[in-house]
Amino acid sequence: MRTDEKIGYMIGCLKVTKDELDHMAECVELEPEDYKDSERCGKYWNYIKCTGMPNKSLVTDNLRNVARIAFKLAREIDHER
């Protein structure tokens, strides 16, 4: 991969991460507080069906990819000069 492709990949990973974190924040706002009550269990399942559950592993994997690529790219650029 060329340098500009690596930077584009990192930007894409960060965009995915930001979108997923925004989705997590939105889900926390919408989460019903009384979902543990057995009578209102349907309310919680409705919440899951409407919002979808955020994917924390997607966030961590993308951040690790960015860190890995950034470290390699920094070393490549340092060796070029």
PEDA-V363022 format. One record per pair of residues at least 24 apart in sequence whose ideal C-beta (glycine too) atoms are under 10 Angstrom apart, sorted by the first residue. I is the first residue (numbers start at 1). J is the second residue. Records with the same first field share a line. If there is no record, write none. Layout:
BEGIN
I = J, J
END
This chain:
BEGIN
1 = 69, 72, 73
3 = 73, 76, 77, 80
6 = 69, 70, 72, 73, 76
7 = 69, 70, 73
9 = 65, 66, 69, 73
10 = 62, 65, 66, 67, 68, 69, 70, 73
11 = 66
12 = 62, 65, 66
13 = 58, 59, 61, 62, 63, 64, 65, 66, 67, 69
14 = 62, 63, 65, 66
15 = 62
16 = 55, 58, 59, 61, 62, 65
17 = 58, 59, 60, 61, 62, 63, 65, 66
18 = 59, 62
19 = 58, 59
20 = 54, 55, 56, 57, 58, 59, 62
21 = 54, 56, 58, 59
22 = 54
23 = 51, 52, 53, 54, 55, 58, 59
24 = 53, 54, 55, 56, 59
25 = 54
26 = 51, 54
27 = 51, 52, 53, 54
28 = 54
END
